[in-house]
Structures are given as structure tokens and as C-alpha cells.
């Protein structure tokens, strides 16, 4: 039972959508406390996010019952929709040997500003075990070699199920997920990478950037897809620099950008503010 919830929907644009949604919510004694809508003129669709509070004196709401009752409205307008009670999402963080993003996520989680609960840390190395365990988090070591990659990814998916994780966060997890795993985690796995891609690929990207005299350092947080580092973008952070930044300084600034972009993307996803729209996203901030 709940006193408030979030309705998210995506459907072809036509008249009557807002009226139908408002009338349905009114029938359940609900007040709209937050409403955001985007009419996409290119794709001809409407995307909507609304936070709803049960009116004073009205009974609590069972969201499963409400979702079933909403199905005829959704069918009439061709809506993809979800109802959420707004409870903190459970997230599983994956990391390799760089801990700046994990450390930032743990700090924000413990400060109550992440909008989510970290439930476990999974890594192909043991370097981040002390950080995870110091925060009271289960640490799952899943070594990966080319020969054991299928077994390792199966272990990852088991961990997602065992910890009942809604979202998987690749916080500088330096392994490429298989197409099958990407598809299994569609819409619920977020990755972070520096925004020098695709210009400076491979090893030592910050040295490559320094050699070219870059003036901007950035990071991109996006949903994971089989197309490596090309999934729908959720958030990007850019920091201006100049000729005085050597490769080590560039890397430090880049890590700041990565932590900022990733934490925002995670929070917005967990607050149900991000909707997939084709190969892009709509973010209701």
C-alpha cells in the first residue's frame, strides 16, 4: 500500500492523453504534486512523468491494482507505462581497480543524496574490497579471463538476482559485457567513460589528449548496449582546462567529471526521471 507514487508513460502523440490520465487519477482520489511532459515532434510521441499523492482521507493504494485498472487507458492510447512507489532503488556497483566513482557513490549513498541503496559491489579484482567492506557492503569477487568470461557474466547475473538489484552501475568496470548480458540488462545498466571517445581510443587517452592540446575534459554516463560506449546518453559533464594541465592533471579532472556525471545519471534513473526514447533519452530533472 502507498500514499504516493510515480507514473511514467510514453505513447504516440494525440489529443486526450492528459485528460485521460488526469481523469483516471482523480477517480482514485489522487493529487498531482509534480508533472512533467515532453512532446517529441521528431518521433511524434509524448513522454510524461507525474508524481501523485493520495488525497487526505482517501484510502491507501495498491499499485498492482491501480496498474491493472490503468491498462484499458493505456491500450486506448498505445502507452508504455510504469507505476513506482518511489522507494529507493537497489543498485549493484561493478568496479575494477579505479575507485573514484565507487567512492563517490558510497559517499552520496551514505549522505542520503543518491536516491538509491547500494546493495553490493562486484569486481574482477580485489583492490576495492577494503573500500566496500569499510562501507558495510558485500563484496563479490568474480575474476574474468577470456576463457572464463561466460561463467563470469553468468555469476554477475546471478548476483543481480540474489541481491534483487534494480540497477547495475559500471563504475569504471574495465570489462566489455557480451551482447547477451547487455540485452539481459537492457535499460537497467549504466556505464561511465571519458568523453574523449571516439577521438582518443585505446591506452593512455589523457596522454593523447595532452599531445593534441585539448581544452575540454568530460565524461559521459549512458545506458549499456551491445554497441560499445554508444548507448543512450543520460548525462555528460564538461570541465574547461588549458595548456597548464599535464596528463596527470588531466586525468584528475577527468575523474572528477566521471564521478559527477555518473552520480547524476544514477540518481535521475532511480528517481524515475529518465525515459528511453529510441536511441536517446528524455530526462525530467
Number of C-alpha atoms within 10 A of each C-alpha: 10 14 16 21 19 21 20 21 18 23 18 17 17 11 9 10 19 13 10 15 15 14 12 16 19 14 8 15 17 22 16 17 12 11 13 14 16 14 15 14 9 6 11 11 17 20 24 22 23 21 21 20 20 21 16 11 7 11 13 16 19 12 17 12 9 14 16 10 12 16 14 12 14 20 10 10 17 15 20 14 17 14 18 17 17 16 13 15 22 19 24 23 27 23 24 19 14 15 18 17 25 25 17 19 27 20 14 17 17 14 9 11 12 24 21 24 20 25 18 22 25 28 23 20 16 16 15 21 18 12 16 21 13 9 14 11 16 16 20 19 18 18 14 16 12 7 8 11 17 16 13 18 17 12 16 21 15 12 17 22 11 9 15 14 20 17 22 27 29 26 28 22 22 14 14 12 17 15 14 13 18 19 15 13 19 14 20 18 22 26 24 28 23 24 21 19 14 10 10 16 10 9 8 11 18 22 16 17 19 19 11 10 15 17 13 16 24 20 25 25 31 26 27 28 24 16 9 12 21 15 19 20 22 25 20 21 20 19 13 10 15 13 9 10 16 15 17 12 14 21 18 14 19 24 21 19 24 28 22 21 24 30 25 19 27 28 21 21 22 23 20 23 20 21 21 16 15 9 10 14 18 19 20 19 9
